[in-house]
Amino acid sequence: MINGKLYLAGSAKSIPAKLHISEDGFQLYTDDHLSIKGKLDELEISHRLGNIARKITLKDGSVFETKANDAIDQSLRKQTKSSQFMVFVHQLEQNLTLVILSIFIIAGLFFSGIRWGLPAVSHVIAEALPDSANQILSSHALQFLDANILKSSQLPILQQDKIRQHFEKNVAPLYQANDTPHFSLYFRRWPLNEKDSIANALALPNGNIIITDRFVELTQNQSEMDIVLLHEMGHIVDRHALKKVIEGSIMTVASSLILGDVSSVADLGIGVGSFLVSSVYSRHYEAQADQFAYEHALTAGIPPSSLGAILTRIEQDSIGSIDQIHDEPATRIEENKEDNNLSDFLSSHPSSNLRINMGKHYQACFDKGITSCPPPKN
């Protein structure tokens, strides 16, 4: 006999009861008298979850509840395959070694899916999307940026035209392929506060490149501007922004399905714009864009060291802006950066040493007059 409580259909009040299960069926007793009997297939037995009380629902809606899980398992062991499976699962739950091993296996599968599976899937999707999709997504992204982040450029129109003409004539044609996108240059101001602005360059999936007024102000020569534009072209050619947004969208959809809330699935076009201002590319994508810029810079006669020079200047300018806002000495920020070696590991950009070494490698080829330089060994 299995001791428990019986909740009659439609009633929240329980009464003591005993359940007997056999090959012929089941018998339920209350006050030592037979109350209900029937076949086993008339019972809906909940699966075992640790030592939580088991619920057995009868045909009329009454519920028998008991904590005698072992007795339930013993009675059902020879009755159904599903119950035998759940008994096996419970046995696994009681084995601490198997539980820990399962946690590591699940964590390993999850990490592998995020680390290799997700980028692989996003790569396939990004490459399969037609150009029309890129145009739509980029249009929405630019609208989002203009409405929420960027302002109209304050650079003189003649200066904008001069930069744009040089780009279209001398830089954009450096990449030639059957699927070459149409590269276009846009000028915007990215305000930081009433007086200062942010120096940056952004690449949209359809071939549009946005450069900010402050970036133009910080460049000291044409080579620095050209190599940054080549870097952004590298992001476009390899569809980095689109891949990252697809990765984020897959994670959002998966989370929404798991949590049962699909309202958080954002518009993909807006996702491109928000990604460009709130996130960064992975180290792998940044290294790919760097290598693209260096390789094409050699062909165009642009010193590869120009990239490191302008990026360093942009970083120093950003630190100076933070210093003004937070009233914290820039030297202290630099000291904190140097003391925290973990920041390079966690950073999504290639580490400073990696970027410097890659730049030196291609600059050495440039100094020797080599226009086709093998990639550096890691």
C-alpha positions in Angstrom: 0.0 0.0 0.0 1.1 3.5 -0.8 0.1 6.2 1.7 -1.0 9.6 0.5 -3.8 12.2 0.2 -6.8 12.3 -2.1 -8.2 15.5 -3.5 -11.7 14.8 -4.8 -12.5 16.5 -8.1 -13.6 20.1 -7.6 -12.5 20.1 -4.0 -9.4 21.7 -2.3 -9.8 19.5 0.8 -7.7 16.4 1.1 -8.5 13.1 2.9 -6.0 10.4 3.9 -5.9 7.6 1.3 -4.0 4.5 0.3 -3.2 3.3 -3.2 -2.5 -0.2 -4.3 -1.1 -0.9 -7.8 -0.9 -4.4 -9.4 -0.9 -5.9 -12.8 -4.7 -6.1 -12.8 -5.1 -2.4 -12.1 -5.3 -0.1 -9.1 -7.4 0.2 -6.0 -7.8 3.4 -3.9 -8.8 3.1 -0.3 -10.1 5.8 2.0 -11.0 5.1 5.7 -9.8 1.5 5.0 -12.7 1.1 2.5 -12.3 0.6 -1.3 -13.4 3.9 -2.9 -12.2 3.7 -6.5 -10.7 1.1 -8.7 -9.8 0.8 -12.4 -7.2 0.0 -15.0 -3.7 1.5 -14.9 -4.1 3.3 -18.2 -6.8 5.4 -16.5 -4.2 7.0 -14.3 -2.1 10.0 -15.3 1.1 9.7 -13.3 3.5 12.7 -13.1 7.1 12.0 -13.7 9.5 11.9 -10.8 11.4 15.1 -10.0 13.8 14.4 -7.1 11.7 13.8 -4.0 8.9 16.2 -4.8 5.5 14.8 -4.1 4.1 12.7 -7.0 0.6 13.4 -8.3 -1.6 10.7 -9.8 -4.7 12.1 -11.6 -7.7 9.8 -11.8 -10.2 9.5 -14.7 -12.8 11.6 -12.8 -10.3 14.4 -12.1 -9.5 13.4 -8.5 -5.8 13.6 -7.6 -3.9 11.3 -5.3 -0.7 12.9 -4.0 2.1 11.0 -2.2 5.8 11.4 -1.3 6.4 7.7 -1.5 8.2 8.0 -4.8 10.2 4.8 -4.4 7.1 2.8 -3.8 5.5 4.4 -6.9 8.6 3.5 -9.0 8.7 0.0 -7.6 5.0 -0.6 -8.4 5.4 0.8 -12.0 8.7 -0.7 -12.8 7.3 -3.6 -14.7 4.2 -1.8 -16.0 5.4 0.7 -18.6 8.5 1.6 -20.5 8.1 5.3 -19.8 8.0 4.7 -16.1 11.2 2.6 -16.3 12.9 5.4 -18.2 12.0 7.9 -15.5 13.2 5.6 -12.8 16.5 5.4 -14.7 16.6 9.2 -14.9 16.1 9.4 -11.2 18.9 7.0 -10.6 21.1 9.3 -12.7 20.0 12.3 -10.6 21.2 10.5 -7.5 24.7 9.9 -8.9 26.7 13.0 -8.1 29.5 12.1 -10.5 27.1 11.7 -13.4 25.3 14.9 -12.5 28.6 16.9 -12.5 29.7 15.2 -15.8 26.4 16.1 -17.4 26.8 19.7 -16.3 30.2 19.9 -18.0 29.0 18.2 -21.1 26.0 20.5 -21.4 28.2 23.6 -20.7 30.7 22.3 -23.3 28.0 21.9 -25.9 26.6 25.3 -25.2 30.0 27.0 -25.4 30.8 25.1 -28.7 27.5 26.2 -30.1 28.1 29.8 -29.2 31.8 29.8 -30.2 31.7 27.9 -33.5 28.2 26.9 -34.3 26.6 30.3 -34.1 29.2 32.1 -36.2 29.0 29.3 -38.8 25.2 29.6 -39.1 25.4 33.4 -39.2 28.0 33.2 -42.0 25.8 30.9 -44.1 22.7 33.2 -43.6 24.7 36.4 -44.2 26.2 35.0 -47.4 22.8 33.8 -48.6 21.0 37.1 -48.1 20.5 38.9 -51.4 21.8 42.5 -52.0 18.2 43.8 -51.7 18.1 42.6 -48.1 21.3 44.4 -47.3 19.9 47.6 -48.8 16.8 47.4 -46.7 18.7 46.6 -43.5 21.3 49.3 -44.0 18.6 51.9 -44.9 16.8 51.2 -41.6 20.1 51.2 -39.7 21.1 54.6 -41.1 17.6 56.0 -40.3 18.1 54.7 -36.7 21.5 56.3 -36.4 20.3 59.6 -37.8 17.3 59.7 -35.5 19.0 58.7 -32.3 22.8 59.2 -32.5 24.2 61.1 -35.4 23.8 64.7 -36.5 24.4 66.5 -39.8 28.0 67.0 -40.7 29.5 70.5 -40.1 32.3 70.0 -42.5 32.3 72.3 -45.5 30.6 70.9 -48.5 33.7 71.4 -50.7 35.8 69.4 -48.2 33.2 66.6 -48.2 33.1 66.5 -52.0 36.9 66.4 -52.1 37.2 63.5 -49.7 34.4 61.6 -51.4 35.8 62.0 -54.9 39.2 60.8 -53.7 37.6 57.8 -52.1 35.6 56.8 -55.1 38.5 57.3 -57.5 41.5 56.0 -55.5 40.3 53.8 -52.6 37.0 52.0 -53.5 38.5 50.6 -56.7 41.2 48.8 -54.8 38.9 45.9 -54.1 37.8 44.2 -57.3 35.6 41.1 -57.3 32.5 39.7 -58.9 30.4 40.5 -55.8 32.0 43.9 -55.2 29.4 46.2 -53.4 29.0 49.8 -54.3 30.9 51.7 -51.7 29.5 55.1 -50.7 30.8 57.7 -48.2 28.6 59.6 -45.8 29.6 62.4 -43.4 28.0 62.8 -39.9 28.8 64.4 -36.6 28.6 62.2 -33.5 28.1 64.6 -30.6 29.5 63.6 -27.2 28.3 66.8 -25.4 27.6 70.4 -26.3 31.2 71.0 -27.3 32.9 67.7 -28.1 32.2 64.9 -30.6 33.4 61.4 -31.3 35.9 60.3 -33.9 34.8 57.1 -35.6 34.1 55.3 -38.8 31.2 52.9 -39.3 30.4 50.4 -42.1 26.9 49.4 -43.1 26.3 46.0 -44.8 25.2 47.5 -48.1 28.6 49.3 -48.7 27.8 52.6 -47.1 30.7 54.0 -44.9 30.0 56.7 -42.3 32.9 58.9 -41.1 32.5 61.5 -38.4 33.7 65.1 -38.4 36.0 64.5 -35.5 37.7 61.6 -37.4 38.4 63.8 -40.3 39.8 66.5 -38.0 42.2 64.0 -36.3 43.6 62.6 -39.6 47.0 64.2 -40.4 47.4 63.0 -43.9 45.6 61.2 -46.7 47.1 57.8 -45.9 45.6 57.7 -42.5 42.1 58.4 -43.8 42.5 55.9 -46.7 43.7 53.0 -44.6 40.8 53.5 -42.1 38.4 53.5 -45.1 40.1 50.3 -46.3 39.6 48.8 -42.8 35.8 49.6 -43.0 35.7 48.2 -46.5 37.1 44.9 -45.1 34.2 44.8 -42.6 31.7 45.2 -45.5 33.4 42.7 -47.9 33.3 40.0 -45.2 29.8 41.1 -44.0 30.9 41.4 -40.4 28.2 43.7 -39.2 25.5 41.6 -40.7 26.9 38.4 -39.2 27.1 39.9 -35.7 23.5 41.2 -35.9 22.3 37.8 -37.2 24.2 36.1 -34.3 22.5 38.5 -31.8 19.1 38.0 -33.4 19.4 34.2 -33.2 20.3 34.5 -29.5 17.3 36.9 -29.0 14.9 34.6 -30.8 16.2 31.5 -28.9 15.9 33.3 -25.6 12.4 34.5 -26.4 11.3 31.0 -27.3 12.8 29.6 -24.1 11.3 32.3 -21.9 8.1 32.4 -23.9 8.4 36.1 -24.7 8.6 37.0 -28.4 8.0 40.7 -27.8 11.7 41.2 -27.3 12.6 40.2 -30.8 13.8 43.5 -32.3 13.7 44.7 -35.9 16.8 43.5 -37.6 17.4 46.8 -39.4 17.4 48.7 -36.1 19.6 45.9 -34.7 22.3 46.8 -37.2 22.3 50.5 -36.1 22.2 49.7 -32.4 25.0 47.2 -32.8 27.2 49.8 -34.5 27.0 52.2 -31.6 26.6 49.8 -28.6 28.8 46.9 -29.4 32.0 46.0 -31.2 33.3 43.4 -33.6 35.0 40.3 -32.4 38.8 40.0 -32.3 38.6 37.7 -35.3 36.5 40.2 -37.4 38.8 43.1 -36.4 41.9 41.2 -37.3 40.3 40.3 -40.7 39.5 43.9 -41.4 43.0 45.0 -40.4 44.6 42.4 -42.7 42.3 43.5 -45.6 43.4 47.1 -45.0 47.1 46.2 -44.9 47.1 44.1 -48.0 45.3 46.6 -50.1 47.4 49.5 -48.6 50.5 47.8 -50.0 48.9 47.7 -53.5 48.0 51.4 -53.2 51.4 52.5 -51.8 49.8 53.5 -48.5 52.2 53.0 -45.4 50.6 50.3 -43.2 51.9 52.2 -40.1 49.2 54.8 -40.9 46.5 52.6 -39.4 48.3 52.4 -36.0 49.0 56.1 -36.0 45.4 57.2 -36.5 43.9 54.6 -34.2 46.3 55.7 -31.5 45.3 59.3 -32.0 41.6 58.4 -31.9 42.1 56.4 -28.7 44.0 59.3 -27.0 41.2 61.7 -28.2 38.6 59.5 -26.6 40.5 59.3 -23.3 40.8 63.1 -23.3 37.0 63.4 -23.8 36.4 60.9 -20.9 38.8 62.9 -18.8 36.8 66.1 -19.4 33.5 64.4 -18.6 34.5 62.5 -15.5 37.3 64.9 -14.3 39.7 61.9 -14.0 43.3 62.4 -15.1 44.1 60.6 -18.4 47.3 59.3 -16.8 45.3 57.4 -14.2 43.2 55.8 -16.9 46.3 54.8 -18.7 47.8 53.3 -15.5 44.6 51.4 -14.9 44.8 50.0 -18.4 48.4 48.9 -18.0 47.8 47.4 -14.7 44.9 45.3 -15.9 46.3 42.8 -18.3 43.1 40.9 -18.4 41.4 43.8 -20.3 43.3 42.8 -23.4 42.1 39.3 -23.1 38.5 40.3 -22.6 38.5 43.0 -25.2 36.8 42.2 -28.5 39.4 44.1 -30.5 42.7 42.5 -31.2 45.2 43.1 -28.4 47.5 46.0 -28.8 50.5 43.8 -29.2 48.8 41.7 -31.9 47.8 44.8 -33.8 51.2 46.4 -33.5 53.0 43.3 -34.6 50.7 42.9 -37.6 51.3 46.5 -38.5 55.1 46.1 -38.2 54.9 43.0 -40.4 53.2 44.7 -43.3 55.2 47.9 -42.8 58.4 45.9 -43.2 57.0 44.6 -46.5 56.2 48.1 -47.6 59.7 49.4 -46.7 61.1 46.6 -49.0 58.8 47.6 -51.8 56.8 44.4 -51.6 53.2 44.7 -52.7 52.1 41.1 -51.9 53.0 40.2 -48.3 52.2 36.8 -46.7 50.1 37.1 -43.6 52.1 37.1 -40.3 52.4 33.9 -38.4 50.5 33.9 -35.1 
